[in-house]
Amino acid sequence: SDQDREPMQYYIRPYLKQLFLLCRPVNFPIVALFHMLGVHQAAQLWKSTLVSPASSSLLLPLLKHPSMLMVLLSLLLVTSTSMITNDYYDARNGVDSTTTTSNHNNENEHYHPLAQGEVPFSVTKTFDSYLYAILLLSSAFVPGVLSRLMVLGGAITTYLYTVHLKPRTWVKNLSCAALVAMSPVTSGLAAWHVLCGGAFLKSLGAGVSTVGAGGITIIPFHLIFKSPLLFLVVALFAGIMSREILMDITDCEGDAQAGIDTVPVRYGKSVASRVALGCSLVSAMSACGASLIPWVTTFAVGGEYLRHLITVLPTISSLSTLLINSQARKVMLAVAGSGMLLWRTFSVWKTNGEDANLCERAIRESLISVLLVLASFL
């Protein structure tokens, strides 16, 4: 039960360090990377749609735009509130162990100050409510109806996930994967909305080739859905889904004792390992498809890429020479990242999920795989 309320400056300030760690700041760089990647995809699509003097320098001005900074703030707040709310209910329901290690550093994922009694529940509840209030305020400045709805939907989903969805088989994993995949598409849609508005480009002094009445650029908003952004979302969703299943495999015994009906608890580790492998395969197909489709499409209409590749290959004398080619670099990164994830999940599948060390290694290396896949979209 919550303790009696005290003045805010005395009530929260002594616990600011623990509350900050509850936000899982180790996730902040990843959220920022997803945000930048979504903005990058929108800027690249705009650059390929219109020839503009400022098209080569759109990314940095977009990232510094006030409304896009509000998008980043909203995404960080969605992540922070989800972490705090999850820890609050886990500690209150006795899911988190009170015997975790005493090594409390920022990189320790298993630091549970609530379960260890380092932070009162009432303090955490109040702090979380303040963050939710700031999130609601910042979401009002997110550009575009779709982006705004995705931010609010993400905030609502994090709460529903913790309180209602977490004990449900499949829904838990799908919710986590969807929330992660939401970040780049939210930022991409918001950036595209800013670009289509016209005022941003005018502030840069950009000239455009297609202008409507009043000097506003006429670009259909739906064009953003033809960008590699959708491939990125599918690759992220399936990759995170695979990682979530692997994490459930390692926590199978503990979840069974706590009454959490995860996929490996209900169907067994063997079925769960097959699901993880299938999700990895979908992630690999999406990641590689985004890099290969431009080649396939161009070859189908004229074969320019194939002729260019035949011309370039005999002159390649080193890996650095190959990496100069942007399209080849994207393919290599996509194949390396998705291939690493596929190999690890395949190894877990061969043991039917019974080898805990293999599962732990696959979970750790999946972060590297995700980074390589993300780099293939740059």
N, C-alpha and C positions, 0 to 999 in steps of 0.2 A: 504494500500500500504506500501511497505517496506521503511524504512527510509534510509537516506544516510549512507553508510558504514563508520565505524570508526575503529581505530586500535583494533585488536582482544582482547588484554589484558584489554582494557577499555570497549570494546563493549559487551563482554560476562561475564567477571568476576563479575561485580556487581549483576548479575542475576543468579549466579550459584546455589544458594539455591532453587529458584523458578524452575529453569530448572531441578534440581535433583528431585524435587517433581513431576514435570510433567512426569518423567519416571515411576512413581508409584512404588517406592522401596518396598512397602508392598508386591508386587508380586514376588520379588526376591527370598525369601525363598521357595515359592511354585515351581518356576522354577528349583531351585537347587534340591528340593526334587524329582521332575519329572526326572531330569537328573540322580540323584543317583539311582533311581528306575530302569531306563532303563539299566544302567550299571550293577546293581545287577542282573537283569534278564539274561543278557549275561553271567556274571560270573557263575551264577547258572547252566545255560545250559551247559557251558564248563565243569564245575565240574561233571555234570552227564554224559557227553559224554566221557571224558578222566579222568583216575585216575592219578593225578599229585601231586608231593610233595608240590607244591605251590598252589594247587587248593583251599585250605581252606583260603588262604590269598591273593586272587586275587583282591578283591574289592578295598581295600585302594590303592595298587599300580596302579590299573587302573585309579582311580579317580585322582591320582597325576601325571599321565602320561601327558606330555606336550600337546600332540594332543587332549587328552580328556579335558584338561583345556581350549583349544581353542574352543571345542564344547560347553562347559558351557558358555564361554564368548559370543559366537555367539548367543546362545539361549537368554541370558540376553539382548543382543543388539536388537534382533528381538522384544522382549517384550517391551523394552524401546522406540524404534522407532515407534512401533505401537501406543503406548500411546500418544506420542508427536504429531505424525501426525494426530491422531484422534482428539485430543484437538485443534490443529491448525485449522483444517477445520471446526470443530464444532463452534469454536469461530468466525471464519471469516464469516461463514454462518448464525450466530445468533442463533444457536441451543442451546448453553450453556447459562444459565441464568446469568445475571450480579448481581442478588440479592441473591446469595448464601451466606451461613453463613461465618462469619469472623474468625471462628475457624480453622486456617490453621496449622494443624498438619499432620504428616506423615500417620496417619490412616484415614484421612478424604478423602473418595472417591470423594466427591463433591467439592473439591478445584479446582477452575478454574482460575488461575492467568491470563491467556490470556483474558478471558471474562471480568475480573475485571480490566484490563489495567495495571496489575503489571509488565508484561513483554511485550516488543514490539514484534510485529509479525516478524520483520526482525531478531531479536535476536534468536527467537525460530526456525525460518527457517534455519538460519546458523548453529545453534547447532545441529539440526536434520540432516542436510547434513553431518556434521562431523561424527556423529554417524553412518550414513549409509556407509560412506567411511571406517570407522574402521570395520564395519560389513563385507563389501566386502573383506577387507584384511584378517580378521580372518577366513572367510569361506574357503580361499585358503588352510588353514592348517587343516581343518576338514578331518579326515581319511575316505576314502571310497567315491565312486562316489554317491551312493544313499544318504548317510548322507549329503554330500555337496549339492546335488540338493534339498534336503528337507529344508536345511537352506536357500538357495537362494530362493526357492519357497515360503517359509514362509515370507521372507522379501518382495517379490513382492506382495504376497497376502495381506499383511497388508496395503500396499499402495493402491492396487486396491479396497480393502474392503472399505477404508475410502472415496476414491474419487468416485468410481463407484458402488460398490456392496452394500454399506450400505442402500441406499434407496430401494433396491429390496427385495421383500418379500421372505422369506425362505433362500435366498442366504446369507444374513447377518448372520443369526443364524448358518447356516452350516459352514460358513467361520470361525467364532469364535470357534466353537466346534472343527473343524479340526486343527486349530492352536494350541489349548491347547493339543489335543491328539498327536500332532506331536512331542512334546518334548521328552517323554520317548522312542518312537520308533527311533527317530534320535540318541539319546545317545546310545540306545541298539545296533543299527546297526553299529555305529562307534566303540563301544567297541568290538563287535564281529569281525570287520575288523582288529582291533589291535591284537586280540588274534589269529586270523587265519594267521596273517603275520609271526608268529614264532619268530621274533626278540625280542618281548616283553617278551615271556616266557624264551627265552635264557638268557635275562638280569637278570631274577629271578633265573636262575639255575634250571629251572623246567625240569624234565624228563617226557617224554610222551610215551604212549604205541603204538601209530601208527605213524610211521615216514616214509616219502618218501625220494626221491632222494635229496641229499644235506642236509639232516637232518631237513627238514621243515615238520612240522606237516600237514598231509593231513586230513582236515576236511571240508566237503562241506559247502559253505557259506549259502546255503538255509536252513540249519538246524535251523538257528535263527528264521525262520518263524514257527517252530513247538514248540516254547517256549510259556509260558503264556503271552508273550509280546502282542500278538494279542488280547487276552482277555482283557488285561489292556487298550489297545487302544480303543476297542469297549466300555468298561465300562466308560472310561473317556469321549469319544465322546458323548455317549448318555446322560451321567449325566450332562455334560456342556450344551448340547443342551436343556435339560429340564430346567436348571437354566436360560438360555438365554430367553426361552419362558416365564418363570415366571417373569423375569425382564421386558419384553415387556408388560406383563399384567398390572404390576404396573405403567408403563409409558404410558399406552394406550391413555389417554386423551391428555397428552402433545405431544405425537408423532402425534396424529391426527391433532392437531393444527399446528404442524410444517410441516405437509405434509409427514411424514415418514410412509410408507405403511408397517407396521409390520403385523405379523400374527393376533394378536387380533384386530388391526385396520381394516384389510380387512375382516376377517372371524368372528370376535366377540370373546369375552372372553371365552365363553363356548367351542368353538372349540379349542381355544388355550390351555385351561386347559386340554382337552382330549389329545392333542398332548404332553403336558408336562408329563402327566401320562404315556402315551405309551413309551416315551423316558426313563422315570424312570424304567419302567418294563424291557426294553431291557438292561439298565445298571445293574439292579439287576441280571438278568439272566446271563450276562457275568461275573460279579464279583463272583457270587456263583459258576458258572460253572467252573471257573479256579481252585477253591478250591475242588470242588466235583469230577471232572473228574479223578484225580489220584486214588481216592478211588474206583470209579466205574470201571475204567480200570483194576486195580489190582484185584478187586473182580471177574471180568469177566474171568480173566486168572488163578485164583487160590484161591481167597477169603482170602488172607493173611491179608488184612486190616480189613475185617469183623471179622475174628477170633481174631485179635489183639484187636479190639474194644470190643468184647465180653469178652475178658480176662481182659481188663483194666477197663471197666465200674464198675464192682463190687468193685474195690479198690479205686474208686474216692470218696474222702471224702470232697473235697473243690474245689472251682473254681480255685485256684492256681494250684492244682494238674492237673486239666484238661488243663490249659494253658501251662503246660510243653510239652504236645503233640503238635508238630508243626502243623500238619495237622488239628487238631481240633481247634487250635487257629486261623488258617487262615479262616476256615469255620465260626467261631463265629464272627470274625471281618467283613467278607464279608456280613453275614446275618444282623449284627447290622447296618452297614453303609448303605447298599442298602435298608434295611427295614425302616430306618429312612426317607430316601428320598422318598420311596414309600408312606409312611404314610402321609407325608406332602403334596405331590402332590395329593394324593387321597382326602385329606381334601379340597384342593383348587378346585378340580374337583367337589366335592359335592356341593359347593357354586357357581359353574359355573364361577369361577374366579372373583366374585363380592366382595369378602371380601378382602380388601386391606391389613388388618393386617395379615391375614393368608398367603397371598402371601409374604409379607415382612419377616415373620417368616420362611417360607419355604426357601427363598433365603438365609437368615442368616445361618440356620441350614444345608443347602446343603454343605457348606464348611466343616463342621464337618463330614458329610456323606462321602465326597470325601476323607478326611484324613483317615477315618476308612477303606474305600475300598482300598486305597493305601497301608495301613498297612497290609492288607490281602495278598498282593503280596510279602511281605518280607519273 
